[in-house]
Amino acid sequence: MRTNNHLKSKIKDINNFMANNTEPPKDLFDAFVMELGVSKLLIPAVEDDEGVELEHLESDDGLTILPLYTDDEAYDDDKMLLGHHFAFYAEVVKDCEFDGAVINMGTDDMFVPANIMLPLSRGYDDFINDDDIYDPEELREIAFSIKNEELVRFIENESNFNKFSELAEKLSRATLLNVVSGPMDLGELDHDGIVSALAVGGFDLSVKTEGKEKYGLLFTSFDKIESTCDVNAGVNYLVQISSLEKILNYILGNDLDGVILNPFIDDYYIPRNVLVDLYYNHPEAVNDRKYLQGNFFAFTF
């Protein structure tokens, strides 16, 4: 189920300023745009013999726009709803030369012009040789040997609590791990301890719930995972190399509230607003393309 609660909160704040004929503060508007870029929104669609057609509208003043919705509750019609990352809608607006999109038409009526949408399309612009991408065997070796000692020393030092600008620098030299789990018998699915996402229908990131907040869990080494996971709980745990860009895309796109590094051990919390900043403004920490296959394979232990 789509929630987009963080995006909805920013929309509400902006509309409160607009209702009082006051221009929203720049930092609020910037935060809205960044949340928009990591959101997954819904669009009405009609299916016929020729395929699926996305709904688009023409306003009274001649603007051609996409009607987008944050969740099912914001839509009061009976057409089929499809969900896509916002970058997809930015591409549609670009290719079709539309004027923009409106979010939650009839309630929030948040108009997003094309000039704001187009820069939010993300992708790899630079060429990367396939030989530079780690294969599953190399990823497995790294997963069980990586220590990230510099990062560990940083998060273990209590004086570094909330020093997120310095954290970005440490992350740019780190390789993080995450844990996936499931009740399935993996005995016939793994090859030399390697399990393909295709073989099991995909993996889910481990998440910790604290009250109303949810956090993705990331680790600095396999030792930290072993110290945390109960291997006798009847659950099959697997370790993955984190492609940080893809992990952040998942966490932010699914409306999680942040990340915990080495949960139950170091418990270093990274809140959502810091993750959004990392995602957009620190490519040196996020876009290590050698790990592009990291989320497609997991390793038994």
C-alpha positions in Angstrom: 0.0 0.0 0.0 1.3 3.5 -0.9 1.6 5.9 1.9 3.9 8.8 1.0 3.4 10.3 4.4 6.6 12.3 4.3 5.6 13.8 1.0 2.1 14.5 2.2 3.5 16.3 5.2 5.5 18.6 3.0 2.5 19.3 0.7 0.4 20.2 3.8 3.1 22.6 5.1 3.4 24.3 1.7 -0.3 24.6 1.3 -0.6 26.2 4.8 1.7 29.0 3.6 -0.1 29.4 0.3 -3.5 29.6 2.1 -2.2 32.6 4.0 -0.8 34.2 0.8 2.7 33.6 2.0 5.5 32.2 -0.1 6.8 28.9 1.5 10.4 29.1 2.8 13.0 27.9 0.4 14.2 25.1 2.6 10.7 23.7 2.9 10.2 23.9 -0.9 13.6 22.2 -1.5 12.6 19.4 1.0 9.3 19.0 -0.9 11.1 18.7 -4.2 13.6 16.1 -2.9 10.7 14.0 -1.3 8.9 14.2 -4.6 11.9 12.8 -6.4 12.0 9.7 -4.2 8.3 9.1 -4.2 6.1 6.5 -5.8 2.9 8.0 -7.0 -0.3 6.6 -8.5 -1.9 7.5 -11.8 -5.3 6.6 -13.3 -5.1 4.3 -16.3 -7.4 2.7 -18.8 -6.7 -0.8 -20.3 -8.0 -1.6 -23.8 -7.1 -4.0 -26.6 -4.1 -1.8 -27.5 -2.6 -1.8 -24.0 -2.7 0.6 -21.1 -3.2 4.3 -21.5 -2.2 6.7 -18.7 -4.7 9.4 -18.0 -3.8 13.0 -18.8 -5.9 16.1 -18.5 -6.2 19.6 -20.0 -6.8 22.4 -17.6 -9.2 25.4 -18.3 -6.2 27.5 -19.2 -4.8 25.0 -21.7 -2.2 23.2 -19.7 -1.7 19.4 -20.3 -1.0 17.7 -17.0 -0.7 14.3 -15.4 -3.0 13.6 -12.5 -1.0 11.9 -9.7 -2.1 10.6 -6.3 -0.2 9.9 -3.1 -2.4 6.9 -2.1 -5.7 5.2 -2.9 -7.6 7.3 -0.4 -6.7 10.5 -2.3 -8.4 9.1 -5.5 -12.2 9.0 -5.6 -12.9 7.5 -9.1 -13.0 3.9 -10.2 -10.3 3.7 -12.8 -7.4 1.4 -12.4 -4.4 3.0 -10.6 -0.8 2.2 -11.5 2.2 3.1 -9.4 5.6 4.4 -10.6 8.6 6.2 -9.3 8.4 9.9 -9.9 11.3 9.7 -12.4 8.9 7.8 -14.7 6.4 10.6 -14.7 9.2 13.1 -15.4 10.1 11.1 -18.5 6.4 11.1 -19.6 6.2 14.8 -19.2 9.4 15.3 -21.1 8.6 12.9 -24.0 5.0 14.2 -24.4 5.9 17.8 -23.8 3.3 18.1 -21.1 3.2 21.2 -18.8 3.5 19.2 -15.5 1.5 17.3 -13.0 -1.0 17.9 -10.3 -0.9 15.9 -7.0 -4.1 14.9 -5.3 -6.4 16.8 -7.6 -9.5 17.9 -5.7 -7.9 18.0 -2.3 -4.3 19.2 -2.2 -4.2 20.4 -5.8 -0.4 20.6 -5.7 0.7 21.7 -9.2 4.3 20.7 -10.2 5.4 22.4 -13.4 7.6 20.6 -16.0 10.7 22.6 -15.2 10.7 21.2 -11.7 9.9 17.6 -12.8 12.5 17.1 -15.5 15.6 17.4 -13.3 14.2 14.7 -11.0 14.8 11.9 -13.6 17.7 9.9 -12.3 20.0 7.5 -14.3 23.5 6.6 -15.0 24.8 9.1 -17.5 28.4 7.8 -17.7 29.4 4.6 -19.5 30.5 1.8 -17.3 32.3 -1.3 -18.6 30.6 -4.6 -17.5 34.1 -5.8 -16.5 34.1 -3.2 -13.7 30.9 -4.6 -12.1 31.5 -7.2 -9.4 30.1 -10.7 -10.3 28.3 -12.8 -7.7 31.4 -14.7 -6.6 33.3 -11.5 -6.0 30.3 -10.0 -4.1 30.2 -13.1 -1.9 33.8 -12.8 -1.1 33.5 -9.2 -0.1 30.4 -9.8 1.9 32.2 -12.2 4.3 35.5 -10.3 4.5 34.6 -6.6 4.6 35.2 -4.8 7.9 34.7 -1.1 7.3 37.0 -0.3 10.3 37.1 3.5 9.6 33.3 3.7 9.6 33.0 1.5 12.7 35.4 3.6 14.7 33.3 6.7 13.7 29.9 5.3 14.7 31.3 3.7 17.9 32.4 7.2 19.1 29.5 8.7 20.9 30.8 12.2 20.1 30.0 11.6 16.5 26.3 11.3 17.1 24.5 13.4 14.5 27.7 14.4 12.6 26.1 13.5 9.3 28.3 15.6 7.1 31.3 13.7 8.3 29.3 10.4 8.0 28.9 11.0 4.3 32.6 11.1 3.9 33.0 7.8 5.8 30.2 6.2 3.7 32.0 7.1 0.5 34.8 4.7 1.5 32.5 2.0 3.0 30.7 -1.0 1.7 27.6 -1.9 3.7 25.7 -5.1 4.1 22.1 -5.9 4.6 20.2 -9.0 5.7 17.3 -10.7 3.9 15.3 -13.6 5.3 12.5 -16.0 4.6 11.0 -19.3 5.6 11.6 -21.0 2.3 14.0 -24.0 2.0 16.9 -22.6 0.1 18.8 -25.9 -0.2 17.9 -26.4 -3.8 18.1 -22.7 -4.8 21.6 -21.8 -3.9 24.7 -22.4 -6.0 27.9 -22.4 -3.9 26.0 -20.4 -1.3 24.7 -17.9 -3.9 21.0 -17.3 -4.2 19.5 -15.3 -7.1 16.7 -12.9 -6.5 15.0 -14.3 -9.6 15.0 -17.8 -8.0 13.1 -16.7 -4.9 11.0 -13.9 -6.4 13.0 -11.1 -4.9 14.4 -10.1 -1.5 13.0 -7.8 1.2 15.2 -5.5 3.2 15.1 -6.2 7.0 13.2 -3.5 8.8 12.8 -2.6 12.5 9.6 -0.9 13.7 9.8 1.5 16.6 6.3 2.9 17.5 5.0 4.4 14.3 8.5 4.7 12.7 10.2 2.1 10.5 14.0 1.8 9.8 16.0 -0.1 7.3 18.9 -2.1 8.9 22.4 -2.0 7.5 25.6 -3.5 8.8 29.3 -2.8 8.5 30.5 -6.5 8.6 29.3 -10.1 8.7 30.6 -10.3 12.3 28.0 -7.6 13.2 25.3 -9.6 11.5 26.2 -12.9 13.3 26.1 -11.0 16.6 22.6 -9.8 15.8 20.7 -12.6 14.0 19.3 -15.6 15.8 20.3 -18.4 13.5 18.3 -20.9 15.6 15.0 -19.1 15.1 13.9 -21.2 12.2 14.5 -18.4 9.7 16.8 -18.6 6.7 19.0 -15.5 6.9 21.1 -14.4 3.9 23.6 -11.5 3.6 23.8 -9.0 0.7 26.2 -6.4 -0.4 24.2 -3.1 -0.4 24.1 -1.1 -3.6 23.6 2.0 -1.5 21.7 3.9 -4.3 19.3 1.0 -4.7 18.9 0.5 -1.0 18.2 4.2 -0.5 15.8 4.2 -3.4 13.9 1.3 -1.6 13.9 2.9 1.8 12.9 6.4 0.6 10.4 5.1 -2.0 8.7 2.9 0.6 8.3 5.8 3.0 10.6 4.5 5.7 11.9 6.9 8.4 15.6 6.2 8.2 18.4 3.6 8.7 20.1 2.0 11.7 23.7 1.1 11.3 24.6 -2.1 13.2 21.3 -2.4 15.1 21.3 -3.7 18.7 25.1 -3.2 18.7 26.1 0.4 17.7 22.6 1.6 17.0 23.7 4.5 14.8 20.5 6.2 13.6 20.5 8.1 10.2 17.1 9.9 9.9 15.2 10.2 6.6 16.1 13.8 5.9 19.8 12.9 6.0 19.2 9.9 3.7 17.4 12.2 1.2 20.4 14.6 1.3 22.8 11.7 0.7 20.7 10.4 -2.2 20.8 13.8 -4.0 23.9 15.6 -2.9 26.6 13.0 -2.2 27.1 10.8 -5.3 30.5 10.0 -4.0 28.9 8.1 -1.1 26.0 6.6 -3.0 26.9 5.8 -6.6 29.6 3.1 -6.4 28.6 1.3 -9.6 30.8 -1.7 -9.0 28.0 -2.9 -6.7 25.1 -2.6 -9.2 24.4 -6.4 -8.9 24.5 -6.3 -5.1 20.7 -6.4 -4.7 20.3 -9.3 -7.2 22.2 -11.9 -5.2 22.3 -13.0 -1.5 24.6 -15.4 0.3 23.7 -18.2 2.7 25.5 -18.6 6.1 
